[in-house]
Amino acid sequence: MKNIVIQFYIVAFFILSSVTMVAQTPGDTDGTADGLEGTDAPAAPIDDYLLPMALVAIFAGYKYSKNTAQKTV
């Protein structure tokens, strides 16, 4: 049970730690309604999540390989 709580806190930290979770900031419209004909929005940043995703993938792969190795013995 304690392990599940620790894992929950780690996942919550990685999800909530990024300041740029919002893909687009609300802009100033200056009274104009651009609609669909306006300029394109900038791309959403993914760089904030690359390191946490890589660490989680390495950890999950290690745990999976460790569990399968123990079951085959």
N, CA, C, O and CB atoms as a CASP TS submission, in Angstrom:
PFRMAT TS
TARGET T0000
AUTHOR 0000-0000-0000
METHOD Language model
MODEL 1
PARENT N/A
ATOM      1  N   MET     1       0.819  -1.189   0.000  1.00  0.00           N
ATOM      2  CA  MET     1       0.000   0.000   0.000  1.00  0.00           C
ATOM      3  C   MET     1       0.867   1.260   0.000  1.00  0.00           C
ATOM      4  O   MET     1       0.571   2.233  -0.693  1.00  0.00           O
ATOM      5  CB  MET     1      -0.934  -0.006   1.202  1.00  0.00           C
ATOM      6  N   LYS     2       1.934   1.225   0.782  1.00  0.00           N
ATOM      7  CA  LYS     2       2.831   2.377   0.849  1.00  0.00           C
ATOM      8  C   LYS     2       3.500   2.607  -0.509  1.00  0.00           C
ATOM      9  O   LYS     2       3.733   3.749  -0.904  1.00  0.00           O
ATOM     10  CB  LYS     2       3.900   2.171   1.949  1.00  0.00           C
ATOM     11  N   ASN     3       3.806   1.525  -1.217  1.00  0.00           N
ATOM     12  CA  ASN     3       4.434   1.625  -2.531  1.00  0.00           C
ATOM     13  C   ASN     3       3.499   2.318  -3.525  1.00  0.00           C
ATOM     14  O   ASN     3       3.958   3.106  -4.352  1.00  0.00           O
ATOM     15  CB  ASN     3       4.825   0.227  -3.048  1.00  0.00           C
ATOM     16  N   ILE     4       2.215   2.041  -3.458  1.00  0.00           N
ATOM     17  CA  ILE     4       1.245   2.651  -4.362  1.00  0.00           C
ATOM     18  C   ILE     4       1.146   4.153  -4.094  1.00  0.00           C
ATOM     19  O   ILE     4       1.050   4.949  -5.028  1.00  0.00           O
ATOM     20  CB  ILE     4      -0.138   1.981  -4.208  1.00  0.00           C
ATOM     21  N   VAL     5       1.170   4.531  -2.835  1.00  0.00           N
ATOM     22  CA  VAL     5       1.093   5.953  -2.481  1.00  0.00           C
ATOM     23  C   VAL     5       2.326   6.694  -2.981  1.00  0.00           C
ATOM     24  O   VAL     5       2.212   7.803  -3.503  1.00  0.00           O
ATOM     25  CB  VAL     5       0.949   6.127  -0.955  1.00  0.00           C
ATOM     26  N   ILE     6       3.492   6.100  -2.827  1.00  0.00           N
ATOM     27  CA  ILE     6       4.721   6.733  -3.307  1.00  0.00           C
ATOM     28  C   ILE     6       4.689   6.870  -4.827  1.00  0.00           C
ATOM     29  O   ILE     6       5.074   7.910  -5.361  1.00  0.00           O
ATOM     30  CB  ILE     6       5.960   5.920  -2.869  1.00  0.00           C
ATOM     31  N   GLN     7       4.237   5.841  -5.521  1.00  0.00           N
ATOM     32  CA  GLN     7       4.139   5.914  -6.975  1.00  0.00           C
ATOM     33  C   GLN     7       3.143   6.985  -7.403  1.00  0.00           C
ATOM     34  O   GLN     7       3.376   7.699  -8.378  1.00  0.00           O
ATOM     35  CB  GLN     7       3.732   4.555  -7.550  1.00  0.00           C
ATOM     36  N   PHE     8       2.040   7.098  -6.681  1.00  0.00           N
ATOM     37  CA  PHE     8       1.050   8.125  -6.996  1.00  0.00           C
ATOM     38  C   PHE     8       1.653   9.521  -6.850  1.00  0.00           C
ATOM     39  O   PHE     8       1.446  10.375  -7.712  1.00  0.00           O
ATOM     40  CB  PHE     8      -0.182   7.980  -6.088  1.00  0.00           C
ATOM     41  N   TYR     9       2.395   9.762  -5.769  1.00  0.00           N
ATOM     42  CA  TYR     9       3.011  11.065  -5.569  1.00  0.00           C
ATOM     43  C   TYR     9       4.052  11.369  -6.642  1.00  0.00           C
ATOM     44  O   TYR     9       4.162  12.513  -7.083  1.00  0.00           O
ATOM     45  CB  TYR     9       3.647  11.134  -4.194  1.00  0.00           C
ATOM     46  N   ILE    10       4.801  10.385  -7.059  1.00  0.00           N
ATOM     47  CA  ILE    10       5.801  10.604  -8.113  1.00  0.00           C
ATOM     48  C   ILE    10       5.123  10.957  -9.426  1.00  0.00           C
ATOM     49  O   ILE    10       5.538  11.900 -10.100  1.00  0.00           O
ATOM     50  CB  ILE    10       6.685   9.356  -8.294  1.00  0.00           C
ATOM     51  N   VAL    11       4.094  10.220  -9.797  1.00  0.00           N
ATOM     52  CA  VAL    11       3.380  10.501 -11.040  1.00  0.00           C
ATOM     53  C   VAL    11       2.706  11.866 -10.974  1.00  0.00           C
ATOM     54  O   VAL    11       2.761  12.632 -11.935  1.00  0.00           O
ATOM     55  CB  VAL    11       2.339   9.406 -11.324  1.00  0.00           C
ATOM     56  N   ALA    12       2.074  12.173  -9.851  1.00  0.00           N
ATOM     57  CA  ALA    12       1.423  13.479  -9.708  1.00  0.00           C
ATOM     58  C   ALA    12       2.442  14.608  -9.803  1.00  0.00           C
ATOM     59  O   ALA    12       2.153  15.653 -10.388  1.00  0.00           O
ATOM     60  CB  ALA    12       0.669  13.562  -8.371  1.00  0.00           C
ATOM     61  N   PHE    13       3.616  14.415  -9.244  1.00  0.00           N
ATOM     62  CA  PHE    13       4.657  15.438  -9.329  1.00  0.00           C
ATOM     63  C   PHE    13       5.057  15.696 -10.769  1.00  0.00           C
ATOM     64  O   PHE    13       5.158  16.853 -11.177  1.00  0.00           O
ATOM     65  CB  PHE    13       5.878  15.025  -8.518  1.00  0.00           C
ATOM     66  N   PHE    14       5.288  14.641 -11.555  1.00  0.00           N
ATOM     67  CA  PHE    14       5.695  14.827 -12.941  1.00  0.00           C
ATOM     68  C   PHE    14       4.584  15.444 -13.780  1.00  0.00           C
ATOM     69  O   PHE    14       4.854  16.246 -14.674  1.00  0.00           O
ATOM     70  CB  PHE    14       6.119  13.501 -13.540  1.00  0.00           C
ATOM     71  N   ILE    15       3.351  15.080 -13.502  1.00  0.00           N
ATOM     72  CA  ILE    15       2.251  15.636 -14.286  1.00  0.00           C
ATOM     73  C   ILE    15       2.019  17.105 -13.951  1.00  0.00           C
ATOM     74  O   ILE    15       1.785  17.920 -14.842  1.00  0.00           O
ATOM     75  CB  ILE    15       0.971  14.837 -14.048  1.00  0.00           C
ATOM     76  N   LEU    16       2.084  17.438 -12.673  1.00  0.00           N
ATOM     77  CA  LEU    16       1.754  18.794 -12.253  1.00  0.00           C
ATOM     78  C   LEU    16       2.952  19.735 -12.196  1.00  0.00           C
ATOM     79  O   LEU    16       2.773  20.923 -11.928  1.00  0.00           O
ATOM     80  CB  LEU    16       1.104  18.751 -10.918  1.00  0.00           C
ATOM     81  N   SER    17       4.151  19.254 -12.435  1.00  0.00           N
ATOM     82  CA  SER    17       5.327  20.101 -12.276  1.00  0.00           C
ATOM     83  C   SER    17       5.583  21.025 -13.458  1.00  0.00           C
ATOM     84  O   SER    17       6.308  22.010 -13.318  1.00  0.00           O
ATOM     85  CB  SER    17       6.526  19.249 -12.052  1.00  0.00           C
ATOM     86  N   SER    18       5.021  20.737 -14.588  1.00  0.00           N
ATOM     87  CA  SER    18       5.291  21.555 -15.761  1.00  0.00           C
ATOM     88  C   SER    18       4.494  22.851 -15.716  1.00  0.00           C
ATOM     89  O   SER    18       3.281  22.838 -15.507  1.00  0.00           O
ATOM     90  CB  SER    18       4.969  20.782 -17.035  1.00  0.00           C
ATOM     91  N   VAL    19       5.173  23.949 -15.912  1.00  0.00           N
ATOM     92  CA  VAL    19       4.507  25.245 -15.916  1.00  0.00           C
ATOM     93  C   VAL    19       3.769  25.448 -17.233  1.00  0.00           C
ATOM     94  O   VAL    19       2.771  26.167 -17.283  1.00  0.00           O
ATOM     95  CB  VAL    19       5.522  26.380 -15.686  1.00  0.00           C
ATOM     96  N   THR    20       4.246  24.827 -18.280  1.00  0.00           N
ATOM     97  CA  THR    20       3.672  25.040 -19.605  1.00  0.00           C
ATOM     98  C   THR    20       2.687  23.949 -19.966  1.00  0.00           C
ATOM     99  O   THR    20       2.735  23.410 -21.071  1.00  0.00           O
ATOM    100  CB  THR    20       4.765  25.111 -20.650  1.00  0.00           C
ATOM    101  N   MET    21       1.805  23.622 -19.060  1.00  0.00           N
ATOM    102  CA  MET    21       0.806  22.599 -19.359  1.00  0.00           C
ATOM    103  C   MET    21      -0.234  23.108 -20.351  1.00  0.00           C
ATOM    104  O   MET    21      -0.833  22.315 -21.078  1.00  0.00           O
ATOM    105  CB  MET    21       0.121  22.139 -18.077  1.00  0.00           C
ATOM    106  N   VAL    22      -0.449  24.386 -20.389  1.00  0.00           N
ATOM    107  CA  VAL    22      -1.399  24.963 -21.316  1.00  0.00           C
ATOM    108  C   VAL    22      -0.692  25.141 -22.650  1.00  0.00           C
ATOM    109  O   VAL    22       0.372  25.756 -22.712  1.00  0.00           O
ATOM    110  CB  VAL    22      -1.970  26.315 -20.786  1.00  0.00           C
ATOM    111  N   ALA    23      -1.271  24.612 -23.710  1.00  0.00           N
ATOM    112  CA  ALA    23      -0.617  24.658 -25.005  1.00  0.00           C
ATOM    113  C   ALA    23      -0.556  26.071 -25.574  1.00  0.00           C
ATOM    114  O   ALA    23       0.429  26.437 -26.216  1.00  0.00           O
ATOM    115  CB  ALA    23      -1.330  23.750 -25.969  1.00  0.00           C
ATOM    116  N   GLN    24      -1.581  26.854 -25.350  1.00  0.00           N
ATOM    117  CA  GLN    24      -1.610  28.203 -25.899  1.00  0.00           C
ATOM    118  C   GLN    24      -2.034  29.167 -24.801  1.00  0.00           C
ATOM    119  O   GLN    24      -2.967  28.898 -24.044  1.00  0.00           O
ATOM    120  CB  GLN    24      -2.570  28.292 -27.122  1.00  0.00           C
ATOM    121  N   THR    25      -1.352  30.268 -24.727  1.00  0.00           N
ATOM    122  CA  THR    25      -1.749  31.287 -23.771  1.00  0.00           C
ATOM    123  C   THR    25      -2.816  32.162 -24.399  1.00  0.00           C
ATOM    124  O   THR    25      -2.783  32.405 -25.605  1.00  0.00           O
ATOM    125  CB  THR    25      -0.538  32.132 -23.320  1.00  0.00           C
ATOM    126  N   PRO    26      -3.751  32.634 -23.613  1.00  0.00           N
ATOM    127  CA  PRO    26      -4.779  33.507 -24.202  1.00  0.00           C
ATOM    128  C   PRO    26      -4.145  34.800 -24.679  1.00  0.00           C
ATOM    129  O   PRO    26      -3.442  35.479 -23.931  1.00  0.00           O
ATOM    130  CB  PRO    26      -5.907  33.806 -23.182  1.00  0.00           C
ATOM    131  N   GLY    27      -4.401  35.123 -25.912  1.00  0.00           N
ATOM    132  CA  GLY    27      -3.771  36.302 -26.503  1.00  0.00           C
ATOM    133  C   GLY    27      -4.664  37.518 -26.445  1.00  0.00           C
ATOM    134  O   GLY    27      -5.809  37.450 -25.998  1.00  0.00           O
ATOM    135  N   ASP    28      -4.133  38.614 -26.896  1.00  0.00           N
ATOM    136  CA  ASP    28      -4.864  39.865 -26.948  1.00  0.00           C
ATOM    137  C   ASP    28      -5.528  39.950 -28.313  1.00  0.00           C
ATOM    138  O   ASP    28      -4.840  39.877 -29.331  1.00  0.00           O
ATOM    139  CB  ASP    28      -3.928  41.089 -26.687  1.00  0.00           C
ATOM    140  N   THR    29      -6.837  40.103 -28.362  1.00  0.00           N
ATOM    141  CA  THR    29      -7.533  40.100 -29.651  1.00  0.00           C
ATOM    142  C   THR    29      -7.638  41.487 -30.266  1.00  0.00           C
ATOM    143  O   THR    29      -7.912  41.608 -31.460  1.00  0.00           O
ATOM    144  CB  THR    29      -8.914  39.519 -29.488  1.00  0.00           C
ATOM    145  N   ASP    30      -7.428  42.519 -29.489  1.00  0.00           N
ATOM    146  CA  ASP    30      -7.497  43.905 -29.981  1.00  0.00           C
ATOM    147  C   ASP    30      -8.840  44.227 -30.624  1.00  0.00           C
ATOM    148  O   ASP    30      -8.914  45.089 -31.500  1.00  0.00           O
ATOM    149  CB  ASP    30      -6.383  44.159 -30.984  1.00  0.00           C
ATOM    150  N   GLY    31      -9.880  43.559 -30.208  1.00  0.00           N
ATOM    151  CA  GLY    31     -11.205  43.840 -30.746  1.00  0.00           C
ATOM    152  C   GLY    31     -11.481  43.210 -32.085  1.00  0.00           C
ATOM    153  O   GLY    31     -12.548  43.435 -32.657  1.00  0.00           O
ATOM    154  N   THR    32     -10.554  42.423 -32.609  1.00  0.00           N
ATOM    155  CA  THR    32     -10.792  41.766 -33.894  1.00  0.00           C
ATOM    156  C   THR    32     -11.151  40.316 -33.660  1.00  0.00           C
ATOM    157  O   THR    32     -10.646  39.678 -32.736  1.00  0.00           O
ATOM    158  CB  THR    32      -9.558  41.875 -34.813  1.00  0.00           C
ATOM    159  N   ALA    33     -12.015  39.809 -34.490  1.00  0.00           N
ATOM    160  CA  ALA    33     -12.409  38.405 -34.401  1.00  0.00           C
ATOM    161  C   ALA    33     -11.789  37.677 -35.581  1.00  0.00           C
ATOM    162  O   ALA    33     -12.355  37.673 -36.674  1.00  0.00           O
ATOM    163  CB  ALA    33     -13.972  38.242 -34.387  1.00  0.00           C
ATOM    164  N   ASP    34     -10.634  37.061 -35.375  1.00  0.00           N
ATOM    165  CA  ASP    34      -9.945  36.392 -36.474  1.00  0.00           C
ATOM    166  C   ASP    34     -10.651  35.117 -36.898  1.00  0.00           C
ATOM    167  O   ASP    34     -10.693  34.799 -38.086  1.00  0.00           O
ATOM    168  CB  ASP    34      -8.521  36.078 -36.082  1.00  0.00           C
ATOM    169  N   GLY    35     -11.206  34.384 -35.943  1.00  0.00           N
ATOM    170  CA  GLY    35     -11.889  33.143 -36.285  1.00  0.00           C
ATOM    171  C   GLY    35     -10.946  32.137 -36.902  1.00  0.00           C
ATOM    172  O   GLY    35      -9.816  31.980 -36.441  1.00  0.00           O
ATOM    173  N   LEU    36     -11.394  31.458 -37.932  1.00  0.00           N
ATOM    174  CA  LEU    36     -10.576  30.436 -38.585  1.00  0.00           C
ATOM    175  C   LEU    36      -9.575  31.026 -39.564  1.00  0.00           C
ATOM    176  O   LEU    36      -8.622  30.354 -39.960  1.00  0.00           O
ATOM    177  CB  LEU    36     -11.461  29.451 -39.304  1.00  0.00           C
ATOM    178  N   GLU    37      -9.783  32.274 -39.955  1.00  0.00           N
ATOM    179  CA  GLU    37      -8.886  32.886 -40.932  1.00  0.00           C
ATOM    180  C   GLU    37      -7.674  33.536 -40.289  1.00  0.00           C
ATOM    181  O   GLU    37      -6.845  34.108 -40.996  1.00  0.00           O
ATOM    182  CB  GLU    37      -9.631  33.908 -41.743  1.00  0.00           C
ATOM    183  N   GLY    38      -7.547  33.466 -38.976  1.00  0.00           N
ATOM    184  CA  GLY    38      -6.442  34.106 -38.277  1.00  0.00           C
ATOM    185  C   GLY    38      -5.135  33.349 -38.471  1.00  0.00           C
ATOM    186  O   GLY    38      -5.064  32.361 -39.202  1.00  0.00           O
ATOM    187  N   THR    39      -4.115  33.840 -37.802  1.00  0.00           N
ATOM    188  CA  THR    39      -2.807  33.198 -37.893  1.00  0.00           C
ATOM    189  C   THR    39      -2.810  31.888 -37.126  1.00  0.00           C
ATOM    190  O   THR    39      -3.605  31.700 -36.205  1.00  0.00           O
ATOM    191  CB  THR    39      -1.706  34.127 -37.360  1.00  0.00           C
ATOM    192  N   ASP    40      -1.930  30.994 -37.502  1.00  0.00           N
ATOM    193  CA  ASP    40      -1.828  29.699 -36.832  1.00  0.00           C
ATOM    194  C   ASP    40      -1.229  29.859 -35.443  1.00  0.00           C
ATOM    195  O   ASP    40      -0.393  30.730 -35.202  1.00  0.00           O
ATOM    196  CB  ASP    40      -0.983  28.726 -37.664  1.00  0.00           C
ATOM    197  N   ALA    41      -1.671  29.011 -34.547  1.00  0.00           N
ATOM    198  CA  ALA    41      -1.155  29.017 -33.176  1.00  0.00           C
ATOM    199  C   ALA    41       0.218  28.349 -33.155  1.00  0.00           C
ATOM    200  O   ALA    41       0.487  27.471 -33.975  1.00  0.00           O
ATOM    201  CB  ALA    41      -2.139  28.291 -32.202  1.00  0.00           C
ATOM    202  N   PRO    42       1.086  28.751 -32.234  1.00  0.00           N
ATOM    203  CA  PRO    42       2.397  28.100 -32.137  1.00  0.00           C
ATOM    204  C   PRO    42       2.256  26.656 -31.665  1.00  0.00           C
ATOM    205  O   PRO    42       1.268  26.291 -31.027  1.00  0.00           O
ATOM    206  CB  PRO    42       3.315  28.879 -31.180  1.00  0.00           C
ATOM    207  N   ALA    43       3.235  25.860 -31.981  1.00  0.00           N
ATOM    208  CA  ALA    43       3.205  24.450 -31.607  1.00  0.00           C
ATOM    209  C   ALA    43       3.291  24.299 -30.094  1.00  0.00           C
ATOM    210  O   ALA    43       3.943  25.098 -29.422  1.00  0.00           O
ATOM    211  CB  ALA    43       4.351  23.685 -32.285  1.00  0.00           C
ATOM    212  N   ALA    44       2.637  23.280 -29.563  1.00  0.00           N
ATOM    213  CA  ALA    44       2.657  23.021 -28.126  1.00  0.00           C
ATOM    214  C   ALA    44       4.005  22.401 -27.742  1.00  0.00           C
ATOM    215  O   ALA    44       4.499  21.530 -28.459  1.00  0.00           O
ATOM    216  CB  ALA    44       1.478  22.086 -27.713  1.00  0.00           C
ATOM    217  N   PRO    45       4.609  22.830 -26.628  1.00  0.00           N
ATOM    218  CA  PRO    45       5.911  22.292 -26.237  1.00  0.00           C
ATOM    219  C   PRO    45       5.798  20.884 -25.662  1.00  0.00           C
ATOM    220  O   PRO    45       4.917  20.613 -24.847  1.00  0.00           O
ATOM    221  CB  PRO    45       6.571  23.210 -25.222  1.00  0.00           C
ATOM    222  N   ILE    46       6.677  20.001 -26.079  1.00  0.00           N
ATOM    223  CA  ILE    46       6.720  18.645 -25.543  1.00  0.00           C
ATOM    224  C   ILE    46       8.041  18.407 -24.815  1.00  0.00           C
ATOM    225  O   ILE    46       8.209  17.391 -24.140  1.00  0.00           O
ATOM    226  CB  ILE    46       6.530  17.609 -26.669  1.00  0.00           C
ATOM    227  N   ASP    47       8.972  19.341 -24.953  1.00  0.00           N
ATOM    228  CA  ASP    47      10.306  19.172 -24.374  1.00  0.00           C
ATOM    229  C   ASP    47      10.290  19.021 -22.855  1.00  0.00           C
ATOM    230  O   ASP    47      11.193  18.406 -22.287  1.00  0.00           O
ATOM    231  CB  ASP    47      11.170  20.343 -24.747  1.00  0.00           C
ATOM    232  N   ASP    48       9.280  19.572 -22.197  1.00  0.00           N
ATOM    233  CA  ASP    48       9.228  19.484 -20.739  1.00  0.00           C
ATOM    234  C   ASP    48       9.030  18.052 -20.254  1.00  0.00           C
ATOM    235  O   ASP    48       9.402  17.725 -19.127  1.00  0.00           O
ATOM    236  CB  ASP    48       8.113  20.362 -20.207  1.00  0.00           C
ATOM    237  N   TYR    49       8.460  17.210 -21.076  1.00  0.00           N
ATOM    238  CA  TYR    49       8.113  15.868 -20.645  1.00  0.00           C
ATOM    239  C   TYR    49       9.070  14.785 -21.144  1.00  0.00           C
ATOM    240  O   TYR    49       8.884  13.616 -20.806  1.00  0.00           O
ATOM    241  CB  TYR    49       6.736  15.551 -21.098  1.00  0.00           C
ATOM    242  N   LEU    50      10.068  15.128 -21.920  1.00  0.00           N
ATOM    243  CA  LEU    50      10.958  14.115 -22.483  1.00  0.00           C
ATOM    244  C   LEU    50      11.759  13.381 -21.412  1.00  0.00           C
ATOM    245  O   LEU    50      11.813  12.152 -21.428  1.00  0.00           O
ATOM    246  CB  LEU    50      11.903  14.753 -23.473  1.00  0.00           C
ATOM    247  N   LEU    51      12.369  14.093 -20.501  1.00  0.00           N
ATOM    248  CA  LEU    51      13.167  13.459 -19.458  1.00  0.00           C
ATOM    249  C   LEU    51      12.313  12.608 -18.513  1.00  0.00           C
ATOM    250  O   LEU    51      12.688  11.467 -18.245  1.00  0.00           O
ATOM    251  CB  LEU    51      13.914  14.517 -18.667  1.00  0.00           C
ATOM    252  N   PRO    52      11.184  13.106 -17.995  1.00  0.00           N
ATOM    253  CA  PRO    52      10.367  12.236 -17.135  1.00  0.00           C
ATOM    254  C   PRO    52       9.850  11.003 -17.863  1.00  0.00           C
ATOM    255  O   PRO    52       9.803   9.921 -17.277  1.00  0.00           O
ATOM    256  CB  PRO    52       9.195  13.015 -16.578  1.00  0.00           C
ATOM    257  N   MET    53       9.458  11.144 -19.136  1.00  0.00           N
ATOM    258  CA  MET    53       8.971   9.982 -19.883  1.00  0.00           C
ATOM    259  C   MET    53      10.081   8.967 -20.100  1.00  0.00           C
ATOM    260  O   MET    53       9.836   7.763 -20.028  1.00  0.00           O
ATOM    261  CB  MET    53       8.388  10.416 -21.230  1.00  0.00           C
ATOM    262  N   ALA    54      11.294   9.428 -20.363  1.00  0.00           N
ATOM    263  CA  ALA    54      12.413   8.516 -20.557  1.00  0.00           C
ATOM    264  C   ALA    54      12.738   7.781 -19.262  1.00  0.00           C
ATOM    265  O   ALA    54      12.992   6.576 -19.283  1.00  0.00           O
ATOM    266  CB  ALA    54      13.645   9.277 -21.060  1.00  0.00           C
ATOM    267  N   LEU    55      12.734   8.489 -18.140  1.00  0.00           N
ATOM    268  CA  LEU    55      13.012   7.841 -16.857  1.00  0.00           C
ATOM    269  C   LEU    55      11.939   6.823 -16.493  1.00  0.00           C
ATOM    270  O   LEU    55      12.253   5.740 -16.000  1.00  0.00           O
ATOM    271  CB  LEU    55      13.127   8.885 -15.754  1.00  0.00           C
ATOM    272  N   VAL    56      10.685   7.161 -16.730  1.00  0.00           N
ATOM    273  CA  VAL    56       9.593   6.222 -16.448  1.00  0.00           C
ATOM    274  C   VAL    56       9.706   4.994 -17.350  1.00  0.00           C
ATOM    275  O   VAL    56       9.475   3.874 -16.895  1.00  0.00           O
ATOM    276  CB  VAL    56       8.217   6.907 -16.644  1.00  0.00           C
ATOM    277  N   ALA    57      10.054   5.188 -18.609  1.00  0.00           N
ATOM    278  CA  ALA    57      10.190   4.061 -19.530  1.00  0.00           C
ATOM    279  C   ALA    57      11.338   3.145 -19.118  1.00  0.00           C
ATOM    280  O   ALA    57      11.203   1.923 -19.175  1.00  0.00           O
ATOM    281  CB  ALA    57      10.408   4.566 -20.957  1.00  0.00           C
ATOM    282  N   ILE    58      12.452   3.717 -18.709  1.00  0.00           N
ATOM    283  CA  ILE    58      13.590   2.906 -18.265  1.00  0.00           C
ATOM    284  C   ILE    58      13.225   2.136 -17.006  1.00  0.00           C
ATOM    285  O   ILE    58      13.525   0.947 -16.894  1.00  0.00           O
ATOM    286  CB  ILE    58      14.829   3.791 -18.011  1.00  0.00           C
ATOM    287  N   PHE    59      12.575   2.813 -16.048  1.00  0.00           N
ATOM    288  CA  PHE    59      12.172   2.165 -14.804  1.00  0.00           C
ATOM    289  C   PHE    59      11.155   1.061 -15.061  1.00  0.00           C
ATOM    290  O   PHE    59      11.263  -0.021 -14.482  1.00  0.00           O
ATOM    291  CB  PHE    59      11.595   3.192 -13.833  1.00  0.00           C
ATOM    292  N   ALA    60      10.167   1.314 -15.922  1.00  0.00           N
ATOM    293  CA  ALA    60       9.152   0.308 -16.225  1.00  0.00           C
ATOM    294  C   ALA    60       9.773  -0.894 -16.940  1.00  0.00           C
ATOM    295  O   ALA    60       9.407  -2.036 -16.661  1.00  0.00           O
ATOM    296  CB  ALA    60       8.033   0.919 -17.085  1.00  0.00           C
ATOM    297  N   GLY    61      10.705  -0.645 -17.856  1.00  0.00           N
ATOM    298  CA  GLY    61      11.376  -1.742 -18.538  1.00  0.00           C
ATOM    299  C   GLY    61      12.207  -2.585 -17.595  1.00  0.00           C
ATOM    300  O   GLY    61      12.247  -3.809 -17.713  1.00  0.00           O
ATOM    301  N   TYR    62      12.870  -1.924 -16.656  1.00  0.00           N
ATOM    302  CA  TYR    62      13.660  -2.651 -15.659  1.00  0.00           C
ATOM    303  C   TYR    62      12.768  -3.515 -14.777  1.00  0.00           C
ATOM    304  O   TYR    62      13.072  -4.684 -14.540  1.00  0.00           O
ATOM    305  CB  TYR    62      14.463  -1.674 -14.795  1.00  0.00           C
ATOM    306  N   LYS    63      11.662  -2.943 -14.288  1.00  0.00           N
ATOM    307  CA  LYS    63      10.747  -3.697 -13.431  1.00  0.00           C
ATOM    308  C   LYS    63      10.124  -4.865 -14.187  1.00  0.00           C
ATOM    309  O   LYS    63       9.976  -5.956 -13.637  1.00  0.00           O
ATOM    310  CB  LYS    63       9.649  -2.780 -12.884  1.00  0.00           C
ATOM    311  N   TYR    64       9.758  -4.637 -15.448  1.00  0.00           N
ATOM    312  CA  TYR    64       9.147  -5.694 -16.248  1.00  0.00           C
ATOM    313  C   TYR    64      10.134  -6.828 -16.500  1.00  0.00           C
ATOM    314  O   TYR    64       9.778  -7.999 -16.372  1.00  0.00           O
ATOM    315  CB  TYR    64       8.640  -5.132 -17.577  1.00  0.00           C
ATOM    316  N   SER    65      11.379  -6.484 -16.860  1.00  0.00           N
ATOM    317  CA  SER    65      12.369  -7.524 -17.124  1.00  0.00           C
ATOM    318  C   SER    65      12.739  -8.268 -15.843  1.00  0.00           C
ATOM    319  O   SER    65      13.008  -9.469 -15.884  1.00  0.00           O
ATOM    320  CB  SER    65      13.622  -6.917 -17.762  1.00  0.00           C
ATOM    321  N   LYS    66      12.756  -7.578 -14.723  1.00  0.00           N
ATOM    322  CA  LYS    66      13.062  -8.212 -13.454  1.00  0.00           C
ATOM    323  C   LYS    66      11.944  -9.177 -13.050  1.00  0.00           C
ATOM    324  O   LYS    66      12.223 -10.269 -12.556  1.00  0.00           O
ATOM    325  CB  LYS    66      13.276  -7.151 -12.366  1.00  0.00           C
ATOM    326  N   ASN    67      10.687  -8.787 -13.253  1.00  0.00           N
ATOM    327  CA  ASN    67       9.569  -9.643 -12.914  1.00  0.00           C
ATOM    328  C   ASN    67       9.470 -10.866 -13.833  1.00  0.00           C
ATOM    329  O   ASN    67       9.148 -11.958 -13.365  1.00  0.00           O
ATOM    330  CB  ASN    67       8.286  -8.850 -12.972  1.00  0.00           C
ATOM    331  N   THR    68       9.739 -10.702 -15.113  1.00  0.00           N
ATOM    332  CA  THR    68       9.667 -11.843 -16.030  1.00  0.00           C
ATOM    333  C   THR    68      10.833 -12.798 -15.794  1.00  0.00           C
ATOM    334  O   THR    68      10.685 -14.007 -15.976  1.00  0.00           O
ATOM    335  CB  THR    68       9.662 -11.361 -17.493  1.00  0.00           C
ATOM    336  N   ALA    69      11.990 -12.274 -15.394  1.00  0.00           N
ATOM    337  CA  ALA    69      13.135 -13.135 -15.113  1.00  0.00           C
ATOM    338  C   ALA    69      12.892 -13.981 -13.875  1.00  0.00           C
ATOM    339  O   ALA    69      13.328 -15.131 -13.828  1.00  0.00           O
ATOM    340  CB  ALA    69      14.400 -12.301 -14.935  1.00  0.00           C
ATOM    341  N   GLN    70      12.208 -13.445 -12.873  1.00  0.00           N
ATOM    342  CA  GLN    70      11.918 -14.182 -11.667  1.00  0.00           C
ATOM    343  C   GLN    70      10.856 -15.251 -11.907  1.00  0.00           C
ATOM    344  O   GLN    70      10.899 -16.305 -11.272  1.00  0.00           O
ATOM    345  CB  GLN    70      11.473 -13.236 -10.576  1.00  0.00           C
ATOM    346  N   LYS    71       9.916 -15.011 -12.795  1.00  0.00           N
ATOM    347  CA  LYS    71       8.853 -15.960 -13.060  1.00  0.00           C
ATOM    348  C   LYS    71       9.345 -17.149 -13.887  1.00  0.00           C
ATOM    349  O   LYS    71       8.796 -18.245 -13.768  1.00  0.00           O
ATOM    350  CB  LYS    71       7.710 -15.267 -13.773  1.00  0.00           C
ATOM    351  N   THR    72      10.364 -16.954 -14.718  1.00  0.00           N
ATOM    352  CA  THR    72      10.854 -18.039 -15.565  1.00  0.00           C
ATOM    353  C   THR    72      11.807 -18.962 -14.818  1.00  0.00           C
ATOM    354  O   THR    72      12.070 -20.070 -15.287  1.00  0.00           O
ATOM    355  CB  THR    72      11.545 -17.473 -16.791  1.00  0.00           C
ATOM    356  N   VAL    73      12.321 -18.552 -13.699  1.00  0.00           N
ATOM    357  CA  VAL    73      13.279 -19.374 -12.946  1.00  0.00           C
ATOM    358  C   VAL    73      12.584 -20.391 -12.104  1.00  0.00           C
ATOM    359  O   VAL    73      13.237 -21.166 -11.406  1.00  0.00           O
ATOM    360  CB  VAL    73      14.157 -18.516 -12.073  1.00  0.00           C
TER
END
